[in-house]
Amino acid sequence: MNYLDKRIEKVRNAVLGVSDSVLITDDITRRYVFNFDSSAGYGIISRNKCELYLDFRYYEIACIAKKNGFRCR
């Protein structure tokens, strides 16, 4: 398990006992959890999924990040 998986698992353990999922909108929190610096976007972490949604300006760099296990659509 890499450091990013550990961060996501930490959020899951903290939140999923209280809720089914968590919506991350804060820039600093999004950067910490997903290790992706952006001024816009949000992340969703649930029991089965972990997704980061960004606007078109970040598409190219997000696709580069997919080499680290992310999927780019």
Backbone bond lengths (Angstrom), bond angles and torsions (degrees), N, CA, C in turn:
res aa  C-N    CA-C-N  psi(-1)  N-CA   C-N-CA  omega(-1)  CA-C   N-CA-C  phi
1 M - - - 1.454 - - 1.533 108.27 -
2 N 1.343 116.63 123.67 1.462 120.00 -179.67 1.538 110.50 -84.13
3 Y 1.314 115.98 175.86 1.467 120.94 -175.79 1.521 112.44 -61.77
4 L 1.329 117.67 -34.11 1.459 120.86 -179.87 1.529 110.53 -69.22
5 D 1.318 116.65 -42.75 1.466 120.45 176.23 1.526 110.64 -60.73
6 K 1.321 116.80 -38.11 1.466 121.01 179.28 1.521 111.50 -65.12
7 R 1.327 116.88 -40.17 1.472 120.34 178.31 1.520 110.98 -64.40
8 I 1.319 115.87 -45.44 1.465 120.36 -179.29 1.528 110.10 -64.47
9 E 1.310 117.01 -41.82 1.464 120.98 178.07 1.527 111.09 -63.58
10 K 1.319 116.71 -35.78 1.463 121.25 177.83 1.531 110.63 -63.00
11 V 1.330 116.48 -42.87 1.466 120.73 177.70 1.528 109.72 -65.18
12 R 1.318 117.39 -45.17 1.470 120.80 178.42 1.530 110.98 -56.13
13 N 1.304 116.68 -48.35 1.467 120.27 -177.89 1.522 112.11 -63.82
14 A 1.318 117.17 -34.81 1.465 121.11 -178.66 1.521 112.87 -74.88
15 V 1.328 116.99 -33.43 1.458 120.60 -170.15 1.520 114.23 -104.96
16 L 1.297 117.79 -36.00 1.455 119.76 -169.07 1.522 114.45 -70.88
17 G 1.308 118.27 -13.11 1.456 119.14 172.07 1.519 111.93 -72.56
18 V 1.320 115.86 -21.05 1.460 122.75 -176.66 1.524 111.78 -104.50
19 S 1.327 116.99 -32.14 1.463 121.73 -174.14 1.527 109.78 -142.08
20 D 1.331 116.43 164.82 1.472 121.44 178.75 1.517 112.51 -78.45
21 S 1.328 116.02 -26.25 1.466 119.87 -178.92 1.519 109.21 -158.02
22 V 1.325 114.86 170.06 1.458 120.25 177.88 1.529 108.26 -132.68
23 L 1.311 115.48 137.96 1.459 122.86 177.05 1.522 107.12 -105.11
24 I 1.323 116.28 123.20 1.467 121.47 -178.25 1.527 108.33 -108.05
25 T 1.328 115.96 115.76 1.461 120.95 -178.47 1.524 113.24 -116.29
26 D 1.308 117.18 -23.54 1.456 122.04 -178.08 1.532 110.96 -67.74
27 D 1.333 116.88 131.63 1.470 121.51 -177.29 1.528 113.07 -56.95
28 I 1.315 116.65 -44.95 1.461 120.63 -176.56 1.532 110.93 -68.70
29 T 1.307 116.35 -44.18 1.464 120.10 178.80 1.516 110.50 -64.83
30 R 1.329 116.86 -42.28 1.475 121.25 178.26 1.521 110.52 -60.85
31 R 1.312 116.54 -41.24 1.465 120.15 179.25 1.525 111.04 -64.95
32 Y 1.329 116.63 -42.60 1.465 120.28 -179.48 1.538 111.09 -65.40
33 V 1.323 116.54 -50.29 1.463 120.32 -174.40 1.524 111.91 -68.20
34 F 1.331 117.45 -43.59 1.464 120.89 -174.06 1.527 113.93 -101.21
35 N 1.324 116.25 -5.33 1.468 121.14 -177.34 1.526 111.27 52.71
36 F 1.325 115.30 43.66 1.462 121.53 -179.24 1.516 107.72 -138.75
37 D 1.316 116.68 115.60 1.458 122.62 -176.66 1.519 110.00 -87.80
38 S 1.330 116.35 118.26 1.465 121.00 178.46 1.521 108.39 -151.38
39 S 1.313 115.37 156.25 1.465 119.71 179.54 1.522 111.72 -95.02
40 A 1.315 117.35 -4.38 1.459 121.52 -179.81 1.523 109.17 -147.01
41 G 1.306 115.12 149.50 1.451 120.40 177.09 1.513 110.83 131.18
42 Y 1.308 115.08 177.04 1.458 120.85 176.41 1.519 109.73 -153.89
43 G 1.292 115.10 160.74 1.454 121.21 179.18 1.512 110.25 -124.78
44 I 1.316 115.36 149.99 1.456 121.68 176.61 1.525 107.63 -127.23
45 I 1.310 115.60 128.20 1.457 121.06 175.91 1.521 107.41 -122.54
46 S 1.317 115.15 123.92 1.457 121.56 175.19 1.518 108.16 -128.18
47 R 1.309 116.16 -175.97 1.452 120.27 -179.12 1.529 111.83 -61.02
48 N 1.332 117.48 -36.14 1.465 122.19 -174.48 1.521 114.94 -108.96
49 K 1.325 117.20 -13.01 1.465 119.89 -174.66 1.513 111.66 -134.66
50 C 1.303 112.89 156.38 1.450 121.40 171.72 1.527 105.24 -145.17
51 E 1.326 116.75 110.24 1.458 120.23 -174.57 1.525 110.59 -131.09
52 L 1.319 113.67 143.87 1.465 121.77 177.42 1.516 107.46 -119.13
53 Y 1.321 116.47 123.30 1.462 122.07 -179.38 1.526 109.14 -108.53
54 L 1.322 115.27 125.87 1.460 121.98 -177.60 1.517 109.57 -128.96
55 D 1.324 116.56 159.57 1.456 118.24 175.78 1.532 110.16 -82.87
56 F 1.311 115.91 175.31 1.464 122.11 -171.48 1.529 113.85 -59.30
57 R 1.324 118.12 -23.66 1.467 119.76 -177.96 1.525 112.57 -65.04
58 Y 1.315 117.07 -22.72 1.459 121.13 -176.21 1.524 113.05 -103.27
59 Y 1.312 117.72 4.37 1.467 121.03 -174.27 1.530 112.42 -57.85
60 E 1.307 116.25 -48.68 1.466 120.16 -175.98 1.533 111.90 -62.64
61 I 1.303 117.05 -47.42 1.467 119.37 -179.01 1.522 111.42 -70.91
62 A 1.324 117.16 -30.55 1.467 119.72 176.45 1.523 110.31 -66.50
63 C 1.309 117.37 -36.36 1.463 120.53 177.66 1.526 111.10 -67.33
64 I 1.311 117.15 -32.44 1.464 120.36 174.96 1.534 109.02 -67.29
65 A 1.325 116.65 -39.66 1.467 121.21 179.91 1.520 111.50 -66.09
66 K 1.311 116.99 -20.50 1.457 118.82 -178.10 1.521 111.60 -63.75
67 K 1.319 117.12 -18.86 1.468 120.17 174.30 1.525 110.46 -60.94
68 N 1.325 116.08 -21.87 1.464 121.00 -179.98 1.526 111.63 -93.95
69 G 1.310 116.80 20.86 1.463 120.11 176.24 1.512 115.17 102.68
70 F 1.321 117.86 0.86 1.455 120.14 177.20 1.516 110.86 -87.38
71 R 1.308 115.77 154.53 1.452 121.60 176.33 1.528 107.11 -108.25
72 C 1.304 117.20 137.77 1.460 122.06 -176.24 1.528 108.64 -117.92
73 R 1.332 115.88 124.94 1.471 119.95 177.49 1.502 110.09 -127.05
